[in-house]
Amino acid sequence: MVNRTIVQDAINTGEGILRLAPCWVPRSFMIPGRRLRLHPDDLYAFGANRGGINERWFSSTTKASNGPLTTEDEGLSYVVTNSGEKFLLKDAVDEAGDLLLGADVMAREKGWNILCKFFDNMGPIPHHMHQDDEFAARVGFKGKPEAYYFPPQYNQIKNNFPYTFMGLEPGTTKDDVRKCLENWNKGDNGILGFARAYLLEPGTGWQIDPGILHAPGSLVTYEPQVNSDVFAMFQSEVDGRLVDWSLLVKDVPADKQHDLDYLIAMLDWDANVNPEFGKSNKCFPTPVKPFAETEKQGYREVWVTYGTAFYSAKELTVLPGQKATITDAEAYGCIVVQGHGSLGKQPVSAPTMIRFGQLTEDEYFITKAAANQGVVIENKSISDPLVILKHFGPGNPDAEPLKKKK
């Protein structure tokens, strides 16, 4: 069992930087896009009955909600020490969260309240939504806003459908959606006939609040979100595959699972039919500081997820042959998507191919104390940029100036 001393020893040894093992998650209702750098022989490592692996979760303290066959630690990240011992990041936060996140964040949040992942699909996901706090609380969970960023390093190939349906066409009525639900068992229930699709562009992103219907397309997506796995599928057939009613009502009280008014009420109607949906929700990279200033110090850094208090994310690029000291206000998880070098005293490299169960040098967790002090990051290539995605939990004061006014 992990205890405070074990966590403190790991922090001391890594000088505030903890190495994490890859955390793979299968989905029975999706076809893997095969771009997560997982060996092709391992795509069905959980068993064909569980579906293919199309997600990798980062610095996760959230167990996956994948039905009765979900394994005990599915979706949970492991810290791996220099001696090869490992323990769950969740247990470390439970036992010594103040050492990782800071006493102020633990007092306020009671934990690491963010889930971040890559998802990678061959085609589109069914049009679905995530419940808000009110509806999620009725089944014992939290609501889930989420954000998307499409890293170019993982999107050389766009796969079968690089578009995402988001929201509903202005003028759509609740009766239109009701008819789609009534037609669930007739094959395609036609809900995409009331939706608008947007082309997905590598290097850009989106913010999707709870209650908004969305059908993510086939780009590899970096997805910071609130640490909850609630959802409701509103599309009965996608890509020729039928979607069971149980995936619509997975997170709906038992006595409401055939109450169409209740199901429709879970939608944020005004946000779905917003005539300026793209303008309201699309995100473009925003420099943390002017490039003219930071490039002299060997790096560039942009916000890729911002505008909400729930989470934020940056993309850091250390230029070839350069070394930079990067400070942040809060603890963060990170994933290396290009290049090689060092993160503090830890080696980092973006892998070409990963076997299931194999350790990598591309994922780390940086404690608040280390982030505040500044992490020395060195790019040891003379030609290739070192690119790192960094995800932060709620209340990051660095992101506060970009928070949207409600």
Secondary structure, DSSP 8 states (H G I E B T S, - for coil): ---HHHHHHHHHHTTTEEEE--EEEEETTS-B-S-SSB-GGGTTTT-GGG-EEEEEEES--S-----TT--TTTT--EEE-TTS-EEEHHHHHHHHHHHHH-HHHHHHHSS---EEEEE-BSS---SEE---HHHHHTTT-----EEEE--GGG-SS--S--EEEES--TT--HHHHHHHHHTGGGS---GGGG-EEEE--TT-EEEE-TT--EE--SS-EEEEE-S----EE--SEETTEE--GGGTSTTS-GGGTT-HHHHHHTS-HHHHT-TTHHHHHEE--EESS-HHHHGGGTEEEEEEE-SSSS-EEEEEEE-TT-EEEE--SS-EEEEEEE-EEEETTEEEE--S-B-TT---SSEEEE-HHHHHH-EEEEE--SSS-EEEEEEE-TT-GGGGGG----
